[in-house]
Amino acid sequence: MFSGAALIFFAFIGFNTITMVAEEVKDPEKNVPKSLIFAFLICTILYIGVAAVEVGLVDWKVIGTSDAPLELALGVATSNIFLLKFVSISALFATASATMAAILGGSRAVFSMARQRVIPGILARISKNGVPTNAVSINGVAIALIIIATNGDLQLIASIFNFGTLMTFFFINMSLLQLRKKMPEAIRNFKVPLYPITPILV
């Protein structure tokens, strides 16, 4: 049960990348909250739709023991080899996309912290093309080392990233409570609904 919950949580991790690239967004105070909400809703609808179709094609007990449940369900629906291969290749591209998003978000976080001197300033250096190469490199190496150390075990990788993300969410919510207390007069273009219930529960 908990492993399934961990994988679902892992599937929703990427949304925080939107906030990390806010500096490249036009009118971030308005567009970032909207993009987060829309992305979350669209992905949730897609996830539920795919899950409903899968359960309709294959018994949920069989799906739970499969390493490739989507491919298993598709194999029941069709024997078209080209379609099956297309889905397999698409899964590889999706994995690569998620990895690139992790590198992008992580390097942006490292770059921002280095720029504020929270960590060594060398990681805030920018190349001639305007790329924080040191931050991108160290983040890419860190992700590669995690994959090598876990031997590509998706469940273990998901657990590691889940733990890191939970800690991040915890400190973000605690910071929100602290900022509301210490800076009540600050101008806030977007306010967390149902404060302080939301940050405490989340």
C-alpha positions in Angstrom: 0.0 0.0 0.0 2.7 2.5 1.0 4.9 1.6 -2.0 1.9 2.5 -4.3 1.3 5.7 -2.4 5.0 6.6 -2.8 4.9 6.0 -6.6 1.8 8.2 -6.9 3.5 10.9 -4.9 6.6 10.6 -7.1 4.4 11.1 -10.2 3.4 14.5 -8.9 6.8 15.8 -7.8 7.7 17.6 -11.0 5.2 20.5 -10.5 7.6 22.3 -8.2 9.9 22.8 -11.2 7.5 25.5 -12.5 8.2 27.6 -9.4 11.9 27.2 -9.7 12.0 28.8 -13.2 9.8 31.7 -12.2 12.6 34.2 -13.2 12.1 33.2 -16.8 8.3 33.6 -16.7 6.5 36.8 -17.7 4.4 38.1 -14.9 5.3 35.2 -12.5 3.0 36.4 -9.7 0.0 35.8 -11.9 1.2 33.1 -14.3 3.1 30.7 -12.0 0.1 30.0 -9.6 -2.2 29.5 -12.6 0.2 27.2 -14.4 0.6 25.1 -11.2 -3.1 24.7 -10.8 -3.8 23.9 -14.5 -0.9 21.4 -14.7 -2.0 19.6 -11.6 -5.6 19.4 -12.7 -4.7 18.2 -16.3 -2.2 15.6 -15.0 -4.6 14.3 -12.4 -7.4 13.8 -15.0 -5.0 12.0 -17.3 -3.7 9.8 -14.5 -7.2 8.8 -13.4 -8.2 8.2 -17.0 -5.3 5.9 -17.7 -5.8 4.1 -14.4 -9.5 3.6 -15.2 -8.7 2.1 -18.6 -6.0 -0.1 -17.2 -8.3 -1.6 -14.5 -10.9 -2.1 -17.1 -8.6 -4.1 -19.3 -6.6 -6.1 -16.7 -7.4 -7.3 -13.1 -6.0 -4.8 -10.6 -4.2 -7.7 -8.7 -2.3 -8.5 -11.9 -1.5 -4.9 -12.6 -0.1 -4.6 -9.0 2.5 -7.3 -9.6 3.6 -6.0 -13.1 6.8 -4.1 -13.7 5.2 -2.5 -16.8 1.5 -2.2 -16.1 0.7 0.2 -19.0 2.4 -2.1 -21.5 0.6 -5.1 -20.0 -2.8 -3.4 -20.4 -2.0 -2.3 -23.9 -1.0 -5.8 -24.8 -4.4 -7.0 -23.8 -6.1 -4.2 -25.9 -4.1 -4.7 -29.1 -1.4 -7.0 -30.6 -0.2 -4.2 -32.9 3.6 -4.5 -32.5 4.2 -0.9 -33.8 1.8 0.6 -31.2 3.4 -1.5 -28.4 6.9 -0.3 -29.4 5.7 3.2 -29.7 4.4 3.2 -26.1 7.7 1.6 -24.9 9.7 4.3 -26.6 7.4 7.0 -25.4 8.0 5.7 -21.8 11.8 6.1 -22.3 11.3 9.7 -23.6 9.0 10.4 -20.6 11.7 9.1 -18.2 14.4 11.2 -19.9 12.1 14.3 -19.7 11.5 13.8 -16.0 15.3 13.5 -15.5 15.9 16.7 -17.4 13.3 18.5 -15.4 14.9 17.3 -12.2 18.3 18.6 -13.4 16.7 21.9 -14.5 14.9 22.4 -11.2 17.8 21.3 -9.0 20.4 23.3 -10.8 18.1 26.4 -10.5 17.8 25.9 -6.8 21.5 25.4 -6.4 22.2 28.5 -8.5 19.8 30.6 -6.5 21.2 29.5 -3.1 24.8 30.1 -4.4 23.8 33.6 -5.6 22.5 34.4 -2.1 25.8 33.0 -0.6 23.9 30.2 1.3 26.3 27.8 -0.4 29.7 28.4 -2.1 29.4 31.3 -4.6 31.4 29.4 -7.3 28.1 27.5 -8.1 26.6 30.8 -9.2 29.0 31.5 -12.0 27.5 31.9 -15.4 29.0 31.0 -18.7 29.3 33.3 -21.8 25.9 31.9 -22.9 24.2 32.8 -19.6 24.1 29.2 -18.3 25.0 28.4 -14.7 27.3 25.5 -15.8 28.7 24.7 -12.4 25.2 24.3 -10.9 24.0 22.3 -13.8 27.0 20.0 -13.8 27.0 19.3 -10.0 23.3 18.6 -10.1 23.6 16.3 -13.1 26.5 14.4 -11.5 24.5 14.0 -8.2 21.5 12.5 -10.1 23.7 10.2 -12.0 25.4 9.0 -8.8 22.0 8.3 -7.2 20.9 6.2 -10.3 24.2 4.3 -10.3 24.1 3.7 -6.5 20.5 2.4 -6.6 21.2 0.3 -9.8 18.3 2.0 -11.5 15.8 0.6 -8.9 12.7 2.9 -9.6 11.0 2.1 -6.3 14.2 3.0 -4.3 14.8 6.1 -6.4 11.2 7.2 -5.9 11.6 6.6 -2.1 14.8 8.8 -2.0 13.2 11.6 -4.0 10.0 11.3 -2.0 11.9 11.8 1.2 13.8 14.8 -0.2 10.6 16.3 -1.5 8.7 15.8 1.8 11.5 17.6 3.6 11.4 20.4 1.1 7.6 20.7 1.5 8.0 20.7 5.2 10.5 23.5 5.3 8.5 25.5 2.7 5.4 25.3 4.8 7.2 26.1 8.0 8.8 29.1 6.2 5.4 30.3 5.2 4.2 30.3 8.8 7.3 32.1 9.9 7.1 34.7 7.1 3.4 35.4 7.9 4.4 36.0 11.5 7.5 38.1 10.9 6.4 40.0 7.8 2.6 40.4 8.0 2.7 43.7 6.1 4.5 42.2 3.0 2.6 42.6 -0.3 1.4 39.1 -1.4 0.1 38.7 -4.9 -0.9 35.1 -4.2 -2.1 34.0 -0.8 -2.3 30.4 0.3 -6.0 29.6 0.8 -7.4 28.5 4.2 -4.3 29.7 6.0 -3.0 28.5 8.4 -4.8 25.1 8.0 -3.3 24.4 4.5 0.4 24.7 5.4 -0.1 22.8 8.6 -1.9 19.9 7.0 0.3 19.8 3.9 
